[in-house]
């Protein structure tokens, strides 16, 4: 993902209203993020579906990592040897 270029990717809501189809086309082609302003202040962000999916996947990954770190900090861990033993019991075969 590329970084947000403030000078190029901020647009007043009035301009977005007047040129919605064109802006949607640009965003779909370039995967740019568009910050929509209202009364000179950021009011929303318009993303392509691809960029939205990438951000959602990153958020799921970060949440999973944070959960794993919290489990480790709380001592909710299982040793590798125990996992191997339990897998061998469940699926057959010898551990190791």
C-alpha positions as CSV (number, residue, x, y, z in Angstrom):
1,X,0.0,0.0,0.0
2,X,1.3,3.4,-0.7
3,X,1.2,6.3,1.8
4,X,-1.5,9.0,1.8
5,X,-0.5,12.1,-0.2
6,X,-2.4,14.8,1.6
7,X,-2.1,17.4,-1.2
8,X,-3.6,15.1,-3.8
9,X,-6.1,12.9,-2.0
10,X,-8.3,15.3,-0.1
11,X,-11.6,16.4,-1.7
12,X,-14.5,18.5,-0.5
13,X,-17.8,16.7,-0.3
14,X,-19.3,19.1,-2.8
15,X,-16.8,18.1,-5.4
16,X,-17.3,14.4,-4.7
17,X,-21.1,14.9,-5.1
18,X,-20.6,16.6,-8.4
19,X,-18.1,14.0,-9.8
20,X,-18.9,10.8,-7.9
21,X,-18.7,8.5,-10.9
22,X,-15.3,9.9,-12.0
23,X,-13.9,9.6,-8.4
24,X,-15.2,6.0,-8.0
25,X,-13.5,5.1,-11.4
26,X,-10.2,6.7,-10.3
27,X,-10.2,4.9,-7.0
28,X,-11.0,1.5,-8.6
29,X,-8.2,1.9,-11.1
30,X,-5.6,3.3,-8.8
31,X,-6.5,1.8,-5.4
32,X,-6.1,5.3,-4.0
33,X,-7.7,6.4,-0.7
34,X,-9.7,9.6,-0.8
35,X,-10.3,11.7,2.3
36,X,-13.6,13.6,1.9
37,X,-13.8,16.9,3.8
38,X,-16.8,18.8,5.0
39,X,-16.4,22.4,6.1
40,X,-12.7,22.0,5.6
41,X,-12.3,19.1,8.0
42,X,-12.0,15.4,7.3
43,X,-15.4,13.7,7.3
44,X,-14.8,10.3,5.8
45,X,-12.6,8.2,3.6
46,X,-13.5,6.5,0.3
47,X,-11.6,3.3,-0.5
48,X,-11.5,0.8,-3.4
49,X,-12.9,-2.6,-2.5
50,X,-9.4,-4.0,-2.8
51,X,-7.9,-1.6,-0.4
52,X,-10.8,-2.1,2.1
53,X,-10.2,-5.9,1.9
54,X,-6.5,-5.5,2.5
55,X,-7.1,-3.3,5.5
56,X,-9.7,-5.7,6.9
57,X,-7.2,-8.6,6.5
58,X,-4.5,-6.6,8.3
59,X,-6.9,-5.8,11.1
60,X,-7.8,-9.5,11.5
61,X,-4.1,-10.5,11.6
62,X,-3.2,-7.8,14.2
63,X,-6.1,-8.9,16.3
64,X,-5.0,-12.6,16.1
65,X,-1.4,-11.7,17.0
66,X,-2.6,-9.5,19.9
67,X,-4.7,-12.4,21.2
68,X,-1.8,-14.8,21.0
69,X,0.5,-12.4,22.8
70,X,-2.2,-11.9,25.5
71,X,-2.5,-15.7,25.9
72,X,1.3,-16.0,26.2
73,X,1.4,-13.2,28.8
74,X,-1.4,-14.9,30.8
75,X,0.4,-18.3,30.6
76,X,-2.2,-19.9,28.4
77,X,0.4,-21.8,26.3
78,X,1.1,-25.4,25.5
79,X,4.6,-26.8,25.1
80,X,5.6,-28.2,21.7
81,X,6.2,-31.6,23.1
82,X,2.6,-31.7,24.5
83,X,1.2,-30.6,21.2
84,X,3.1,-33.4,19.4
85,X,2.0,-36.0,21.9
86,X,-1.7,-34.9,21.7
87,X,-1.6,-34.9,17.9
88,X,-0.1,-38.4,17.9
89,X,-2.9,-39.6,20.3
90,X,-5.6,-38.0,18.2
91,X,-4.4,-38.9,14.7
92,X,-2.2,-42.0,15.4
93,X,1.5,-42.4,14.9
94,X,4.3,-42.1,17.3
95,X,5.3,-38.7,18.7
96,X,8.7,-37.3,17.8
